[in-house]
């Protein structure tokens, strides 16, 4: 039971199909999806990827509207040895295997870019989903609370029936309960960014920018254990356990951005730095209920009502009683009414090099570092990472003729993951991503972009001995799939 209430972590970093760090997106424009390494670009997507590079962009106005559709699976496969073992009753336990399928999705994700350049000056802006951006749902719950609750129900029921005439069948009867659980969560960080670019000398430009970020997330879950038909006459028909959560979190954060671009002949060298964004959300807790069946029968504590009447400290003290949640009560702190929880976006350093082999053939390489270990997360999870996120990107783009362009690229992401960081409701996997696509210059003013990219994830394997305070040995495999298609239109005038 020590980890039961981590269900209410419900995706402390829910991430759907995006490229970038644990809390930061980098794919806004379709040109990124089809090439990846866009840190040295001077086109309209430079509004995000290389603001200083706009000093060499189109003279006058540019607009770009982009739409992406991501879909992703986030699965947890679990194997348990000695499950429900009860040596005193001669029950050695069994092997438990189950795969929990999580479907992460997002609607059509838009992004809007605009820039205006005159001589040495440029001003630009963008609006998009700058962090996370999606929804995840597990229809059958996740093992991090299903498994310990199953163990708790077995232990509780066994104690109740071991002294009855049914003692000889206690182990079988103790499994006679019905578990109903599910969880879902949403996490979006919306952003609006403005940049000011100036070309200092003919080969060097700089830019300063500012982004406002709005965090919007909700976390909903329940797990209910009901007695089965065989033992309902012995323990009653009330739920053996009932946990319910509906919590909305919202908050603001602001990001200063600086960049520089060196542009000479066929070479472009660019750097960008985004400062850490502090996002301190405040809970709007609509439902938070804990129900446990104790020796005196079934009792339900409406945590939200108690918090509003007596304060959050009183709630934790009451729930810490041995006949309630014990030392698990502290796990609820982040979801009590009006509590504040951090979801910082880390600082980001980008360095990129681009080279033009011919007027129609270009290539670029790029490096990203997200300083996740110094960006606060709920439960201080950033301290459990071995290092921040490293990304290496490369891409090539070829103009077939005046009308058509094709491109492709790749990206490798290393998050610095550890066993302690990974949770059933919030996990990441290192990956390789591949993208391709093209552009059609419909006329001198309008360009149509289309792309597809997928991420190939490394499964993360985690082994736990003596899990949940029991003799269980648990093997977990975290796996993900990711696909994104996109289309966009650029307009110059």
HELIX and SHEET records of a PDB file:
HELIX    1   1 UNK A    4  UNK A    9  5                                   6    
HELIX    2   2 UNK A   30  UNK A   35  1                                   6    
HELIX    3   3 UNK A   46  UNK A   49  1                                   4    
HELIX    4   4 UNK A   51  UNK A   56  5                                   6    
HELIX    5   5 UNK A   87  UNK A   89  5                                   3    
HELIX    6   6 UNK A  143  UNK A  161  1                                  19    
HELIX    7   7 UNK A  167  UNK A  169  5                                   3    
HELIX    8   8 UNK A  170  UNK A  174  1                                   5    
HELIX    9   9 UNK A  232  UNK A  235  1                                   4    
HELIX   10  10 UNK A  303  UNK A  310  1                                   8    
HELIX   11  11 UNK A  312  UNK A  319  1                                   8    
HELIX   12  12 UNK A  326  UNK A  335  5                                  10    
HELIX   13  13 UNK A  372  UNK A  374  5                                   3    
HELIX   14  14 UNK A  378  UNK A  384  5                                   7    
SHEET    1   A 9 UNK A 297  UNK A 302  0                                        
SHEET    2   A 9 UNK A 280  UNK A 294 -1                                        
SHEET    3   A 9 UNK A 241  UNK A 264 -1                                        
SHEET    4   A 9 UNK A 204  UNK A 227 -1                                        
SHEET    5   A 9 UNK A 177  UNK A 201 -1                                        
SHEET    6   A 9 UNK A 121  UNK A 138 -1                                        
SHEET    7   A 9 UNK A  94  UNK A 105 -1                                        
SHEET    8   A 9 UNK A  60  UNK A  83 -1                                        
SHEET    9   A 9 UNK A 109  UNK A 118 -1                                        
SHEET    1   B12 UNK A 297  UNK A 302  0                                        
SHEET    2   B12 UNK A 280  UNK A 294 -1                                        
SHEET    3   B12 UNK A 241  UNK A 264 -1                                        
SHEET    4   B12 UNK A 267  UNK A 274 -1                                        
SHEET    5   B12 UNK A 348  UNK A 358 -1                                        
SHEET    6   B12 UNK A 361  UNK A 370 -1                                        
SHEET    7   B12 UNK A 389  UNK A 399 -1                                        
SHEET    8   B12 UNK A 404  UNK A 414 -1                                        
SHEET    9   B12 UNK A 431  UNK A 441 -1                                        
SHEET   10   B12 UNK A 446  UNK A 457 -1                                        
SHEET   11   B12 UNK A 472  UNK A 492 -1                                        
SHEET   12   B12 UNK A 460  UNK A 467 -1                                        
SHEET    1   C 3 UNK A 297  UNK A 302  0                                        
SHEET    2   C 3 UNK A 280  UNK A 294 -1                                        
SHEET    3   C 3 UNK A 340  UNK A 342 -1                                        
END                                                                             
